[in-house]
Amino acid sequence: MTLPDMFNNILTYRKMNRGNRILLLLLMIAGCFGVSGKEKNPASALPAQAKWISNCSPVLTDEAAMYANHPSPLFRKVFALDHSTIRKATLYITAAGYYAATLNGERIGDIYLDPAWTNYSKRVYYSQYDLTEKLKSGNNCLGVSLGNGFYNPLPLRMWGNLNIRKSLPTGIPAFIARLVVEYKNGKTAEIVTDNSWRFTEGPLLKNSVYLGEWYDARQEIAGWNAPGLNDASWAKACVVDGPGGKLQSRFFAPVKVTDRFTPAKIESTAKGIYLADMGTNFAGTYKIRLKGHPGDTVTFCFGERIYENGSLNPMTTACGQIKGAGIGGPGAPDFALQTDSYVFGKDTVVWYSPRFTFHTFRYMEIKGLGYQPQLSDIEGLALNSAVEESNHFECSSPILNAIQKISTRTFKSNLVSVESDCPARERFGYGGDINAVADSYIYNFGMHDFYKKAVHDWVDAMNDSIFVDTAPFIGLAYCGISWESAFLFMQDKLYEYYNDTEIVCEMYARDLKWMDKVARLHPGLIVDNGLGDHESMIPVPVQITGTCHYLQAAGVMKRFAALMHDKANEKRFSKLEAKLRAKLQETYWKKPGADVEKVNKQTLYSALLYSGAIAENVKKAVADSLIAVVKRSENGHFTTGIFGTKYILNVLSQAGMTQQVFDIVNSPAFPGWGYMVNRGATTLWEAWRESDNTYSNCHPMFGSVSEWFYRWLGGISPDEKHPGFQQFYLKPHAPVGLNFVKTSYKTPFGVIRSDWERKTTGEIVYNVSVPKGTIASFQAEASKNAEVTVRLASKIVGQQNVESCAGHYQTKLNAGDYEIVIK
């Protein structure tokens, strides 16, 4: 049954009683699943015979006691096989917390910090590994160690008040696993987690996602994960209930090492203290070669910055601004810094690398060594969800290239199973940052599966009475609609960029319910509660940005209703759009009150234009007012915050001011991206003004500029009427001061290429590739009577003089590789 057939004979939604409305929505969801042809709830590969097991420790209630040593448990299971008869062997495994698995002493897989962070009481994702070639005939041993992760976090009082344990499902780390061995004769055997597994305490005495690890090699057990160990003294594992969430197969990219860094230099900052400069700021871990004596302790501390005297400044990465005695709560350190410690055992030369934590750092302080480490002794390991990196942007401007580089490094650092706002002091999946930079992420990486996982995180985080700020929910609920609306806007991005109608179908009933909640919480249309344009240099109230997000949400829901052939709701949201437009235009353009004079006009005008609040005949006046405000600002630059920056880049370009935007972005003056680059930033700052104590130095929200690179300089953008890039726009711009641009973007149909170069003769040569099965609407600037030559696969297919006062050359391009010369 097609979607149109499904709804042709159904009564309109608005005329139905509540029971029938629910039935209709259920039919919609069922119909969507039928269209996809995919099983929505496949049987778990971890069936009932596999049990959750743990180390029998009680759940602590004394907060101070949680900071004491609690060694990470080691689990083992020995089993015998005849490898010659095995056809295939697959391990399915996950944990509440983090796990590290080995087979016969060798690490299984290359995934870190698994499983992905979710609300473990709602859903837990498991991974699978092919062990066919790793098993051996005779005895084999599976070994598993556990880390706390976000399932057993410390009760740190972030900002002196937020204890995330109060909102997260928590408990003692546990895991569940199943090894399925398929034999050549068709039979199978299984090794599952149960109380036949053995456990003991390991050398990892402490582990925290925020504070780091304490590893005591004196507690190591040689061969603990190998078959030959006598484990008679080990205890039997305890079967536990587990966190309660539904077990689901991971469908998105796991966290892996995606880049490696050798220190740029290592210097002594004081006697016995060495500082390694990794050359770039990043989120991840490290490995280091150490020499010492039994009992020697080496301590590592991490930060994004250094003080003027060259010593480490760890303050921008301190967890939750805990920087003083008593702030963090009972048992908490005075300063919640990223710190690891290693205690030597019998081995005097070792390689050490933490396993159940990650840090955000450029600088690594080392104490406790009797010598200065060499550059070759240390390697930084960047960790992030290993999303596909097949897209590319570069140009002739060194500043723009540097901005693109620090933007993508920031994006990746904030992609550790959730899209965070900063990967050090908070690490939470804030919706506002997703709304600000989702387009930038999508232009740079393959984000379909990651954002699909994130939508489900929001489903698990939300409730019917308030707006929450993050998914998973950690107890913050003050930012309002501009943050929780990420739930809706991510669906729209998945539809727009990937033509994912399935996610819209799956979520449509929830979307309608969510819009009902917005109307209930903001009955007067103007959003009056929440956070506005975060880090705008001049304050912007939520009444502006929040209401503009409400208007954008109404537009999304109108499109979704049309997709679902729900004419009643299409009409409903069209009316809501009109009401919100009128309210915004009346309140903030036609008759602005005196209080409006105090807000950042850059964000105000940009938000009104971007959200479609301004009538067509008034747009030019608003755009003129916007550019006038920009010119009066410091150095004629942007002063906008998290949302205003995304808006102003796009609306000024839409208004024909790409040259002006380029001049600002390409400038080293304050405030701006070039200023960050010139000040040595290797990742984006959270604020235009440099911070050495409070604000993150690795924050993605100003990365909306990367979207601008792809959309306006490369000219690649989706066509809303043809989602998934079956038809799309190619509208590259060539501002004065830029000599070439090279852009590529991978669509569901293949790679779009959009390159251009300004020749010394003045002509501009465009080389573009249109994937098979798609059509591009090409447009480029061209003066009146310009000569245009179009070649397809080196053969001239078009040649003409452009007689257009509009200043553009336009054409439709079918699949192929084109050279277009405009002179």
Salt bridges, closest charged atoms under 4 A:
GLU63 OE1 - ARG157 NH1 2.96
ASP110 OD1 - LYS256 NZ 3.37
GLU182 OE1 - ARG87 NH2 2.21
GLU190 OE2 - ARG178 NH2 2.58
ASP216 OD2 - ARG218 NH2 2.89
ASP231 OD2 - ARG76 NE 2.88
ASP259 OD2 - ARG409 NH2 2.84
GLU267 OE2 - LYS265 NZ 3.89
ASP277 OD1 - ARG362 NE 2.84
ASP296 OD2 - HIS293 ND1 3.46
ASP340 OD2 - HIS359 NE2 2.75
ASP347 OD1 - LYS346 NZ 3.50
GLU365 OE1 - LYS367 NZ 3.90
ASP377 OD1 - ARG289 NH2 2.75
GLU379 OE1 - ARG260 NH1 3.31
GLU379 OE1 - LYS287 NZ 3.63
GLU388 OE2 - LYS746 NZ 2.80
GLU389 OE2 - LYS412 NZ 3.14
GLU394 OE2 - HIS392 NE2 2.94
ASP421 OD2 - HIS699 NE2 3.57
GLU426 OE2 - ARG425 NE 3.26
ASP433 OD2 - HIS699 ND1 3.71
ASP439 OD2 - LYS493 NZ 3.04
ASP439 OD2 - LYS646 NZ 2.77
ASP439 OD1 - ARG711 NH2 3.51
ASP449 OD1 - HIS448 ND1 2.92
ASP457 OD2 - LYS453 NZ 2.76
ASP460 OD2 - ARG123 NE 2.63
ASP464 OD2 - LYS513 NZ 3.57
GLU484 OE2 - LYS517 NZ 2.62
ASP492 OD2 - ARG559 NH2 2.86
GLU496 OE1 - LYS493 NZ 3.87
ASP500 OD2 - HIS448 NE2 2.75
GLU502 OE2 - LYS40 NZ 2.71
GLU502 OE2 - LYS452 NZ 3.22
GLU506 OE2 - HIS456 NE2 2.87
ASP516 OD1 - ARG572 NH2 2.49
ASP528 OD1 - HIS522 ND1 3.22
GLU577 OE1 - LYS558 NZ 2.71
GLU577 OE2 - ARG581 NH2 3.41
GLU586 OE2 - LYS591 NZ 3.52
GLU597 OE1 - LYS601 NZ 3.28
GLU616 OE1 - LYS619 NZ 3.16
ASP624 OD2 - LYS620 NZ 2.89
GLU686 OE1 - ARG425 NH2 2.61
GLU686 OE2 - HIS534 NE2 3.12
GLU686 OE2 - HIS699 NE2 3.73
GLU690 OE2 - ARG305 NH2 2.75
GLU690 OE1 - ARG679 NE 2.78
GLU707 OE1 - LYS646 NZ 2.79
GLU707 OE2 - ARG711 NE 3.03
GLU720 OE1 - ARG559 NH1 3.76
ASP755 OD2 - ARG753 NH1 2.99
GLU757 OE1 - LYS759 NZ 3.39
GLU819 OE1 - ARG791 NH1 3.08
